[in-house]
Amino acid sequence: MKASPYAFIAPFFVVFGAFSLVPLLYTAWYSLHHVQLSSLDQQTWAGLDNYQNLLSSDFFWNALKNTFSIGVLSTVPQLMAAIWLAHMLNYRLRGSTVWRVVMLTPYATSVAAATLVFTLLFAPDNGMVNWVLDAVGMDPVNWRESDWGSQLAVSSIVIWRWTGYNALIYLAAMQAIPADLYESAALDGATRWQQFRHVTIPMLRPTILFTVVVSTIGATQLFGEPLLFGGVSGTKGGSEHQYQTLGLYMYDQGWIVGNLGKASAIAWSMFLILLIIAAINMLISRRLRKS
Amino acid sequence: MATSELTLPQKTSGAPPRRRVRVMGAGKQLHAGPVTYVVLVLFALVSLAPLVWTAIAASRTNERLAQTPPPLWFGGNLFKNLQTAWDQAGMGTAMFNTIFVAACITVGTVLFSTLAGFAFAKLRFRFSSALLLVTIGTMMIPPQLAVVPLYLWMSDLGWANQLQTVILPTLVSAFGTFFMRQYLVQALPTELIEAARVDGASSLRIVWHVVFPAARPAMAVLGLLTFVMAWNDFLWPIIALNGENPTVQVALNQLGTGYIPDDSVIMAGALLGTLPLLIAFLLFGKQIVGGIMQGAVKG
């Protein structure tokens, strides 16, 4: 009987250890070696060559910058829209379940399927988006080639797929807010907006922090959307690398260029960035708890 | 399972945590005004329009999609395009492969998550809280950190293009473990386990006759969420598999990189690859929504 708790948790830790933890350490090891896709048997010690290579590469800094800007472009509007949507779903609605399921439908669409559709919708010459822009008298945007246009298009895929999901998470948190907080605010003469601003938002703060962390983790590894948005030359992230993210850069260096050592170094850079974000997050939540 | 349920007192079904939340929310719920409905309709349109347009584009020809304005209603080519996508773009093989892969991953994840979730929720053992923290922390690790070594091992084993390559690494889930733990903390009365133990039931019997029946609603929801995630998994499958033995996402990736230069067929492929999950949402949307909200309150 004593051993059984460990037996119950063993499958998780064995599979995690074998397919995540050990590979994670091996990735660190490979990042210190020259490993080529064409000659997997010959691995020679490289020291910090791969990392130095990265730090002096314009493409790495470009990918880092793109990951950050697409991350902001996709996360900030998404979470704001999600809070707004959750606020509306929190009213007493006819067919509330139907609304919720409809808002979650994009989540059922895979990254690949969604991106293939959005690529057509954002086609510069004959896509739906530019046709609508033209109809309302605005200039068409070159969603493929322009820096901010292509990044916005890629971000819109992320926003579309995740807004409903995050709205449900906010909705769950909103429903857990005690009703008497709103009652006493109403007694003090607070308007609906003031209630939202001074009761809902502060009570949601831990949940907002949670969704920011989860979205940041997702944004750091963004890969499928820019890959498929780029079509045939997808791993470059556009003709000028204008939407090549770190995830894409890693795949490009590892499996198109064939330098798995460098790809390992990129993977570990991503992990280090996430660890830094986690540390910042811990500082913020500690501060929140104090106040 | 059916017989074991009969021998259980009703206590196990307990008060599902969802109910309490609903009662708390209901007190302050205001009726939505007309403006809210209008905005919600707009949100719903944005949610559904890309999917509807996928079907519209899949029912047209490549030539028509190249013209302006883009088509806004269905044409007559849907079945022809679906057939081309099914036969030539490998969507047929891909669908069967993905059903198999996602089913294996779902069974493994639900089973292992329930066992580990039960241990973390109800059993006392050394380092349990530290191990739970580690489990949650693993959710932060991007899949990119594992794919290079996995690829090298796969090459050594000669496992390229074999489905077990994409099944094995995904058989467990930290999210699932935490999800089941949070559910079982409340839904499974500790006295029930102790009573079974006093009666001399072995650990396995307790799991089978007490834990599984109590966990069943959450297992179903976790199964749905896992199936959706497994169906849509992208990074590792496109590294491990190619067009000879693809999953749906691998086949779609090939379509996207110009494998068949016909946009209406590409859209037919996207439609095919999404349809099973849309049907699942139609049937179990309420449970999936409930699962996400349930995971959120406690997470």
Interface residues (C-beta under 8 A of the other chain):
Chain A: M1 S4 P5 Y6 A7 F8 I9 P11 F12 F13 V15 F16 F19 S20 V22 P23 L24 Y26 T27 Y30 V35 L40 L85 M88 L89 N90 Y91 R92 L93 T97 W99 R100 V101 V102 M103 L104 T105 P106 Y107 A108 T109 S110 V111 A112 A113 A114 T115 L116 V117 F118 T119 L120 L121 D125 N126 G127 M128 W131 W160 G164 Y165 L168 I169 L171 A172 A173 M174 Q175 A176 I177 P178 A179 Y182 E183 T207 F210 I217 T220 Q221 F223 G224 L227 L228 G231 V232 G234 G247 M250 Y251 G254 W255 L260 A263 S264 I266 A267 W268 M270 F271 L274 A278
Chain B: V21 R22 M24 G25 G27 K28 Q29 L30 H31 A32 T36 V39 L40 F43 A44 V46 S47 L48 P50 L51 W53 T54 A57 L65 A66 Q67 T68 P69 P70 F112 S113 L115 A116 F118 A119 F120 L123 R124 F125 S128 L131 T135 T138 M139 M140 I141 P142 P143 Q144 L145 A146 V147 V148 P149 L150 Y151 L152 S155 L168 P169 L171 V172 A174 T177 S203 V207 V228 W231 N232 F234 L235 I239 V248 Q249 L252 N253 L255 G256 T257 G258 D263 I266 M267 G269 A270 L271 G273 T274 L277 L278 A280 F281 G285 K286 I288 V289 I292 M293 Q294 A296 V297 G299
